[in-house]
Amino acid sequence: ILIRMDRYWEASAVSDFVCRSGTGTDVGLKGGAFALFSYRKLLETLPAERHAGIMNALESLAKRMLANWPDAEETQQATLTLLQQALKTQNWDEAERFLRLLPEESEQSKAIKRDLGYVLWIQYLTGLDADRKAGKPQPHGDTALRDRAERLLKEGWDALTLDKIDERAVEAAAALASLYLRSDRRDLAD
């Protein structure tokens, strides 16, 4: 009823409580789903400076759901919402931390690693380009960002199986090969 009335604060509090008190039950999982919906709505409607508290509550919800319903679609959605918010604000540390909440062996986790690595590689190249345009004599860019991109791309690529290759996986592979070529590691680019 609270959701229908657009009272998302109240809906999130009630449904989060139901999730907490219904640990391991279908009712608890439904409460988590309603809490997730409410938190998403709050993130959509509130100004960015109020997002921190919601993100903390959402992270707590995601961890609780992972502990009690690790295979539920609602659990994956809670974690992905956290990840999307971190990517939206280009908070790479938080994005990686939220990525680690997902089961490492899940296909979704592997794909997100590749995608995040690709995004970081593009960010690195964009910074490199900005350095060139600013007239820096030998631009090297943010090497920590480059190294993080490499690690994620490699982890995502190493975990890939032939039947899971899609267009995004190929883009990630091309980014990893480009990274190796730009750092004079041609042997790894093969």
Disulfide bonds with the S-S distance in Angstrom:
none
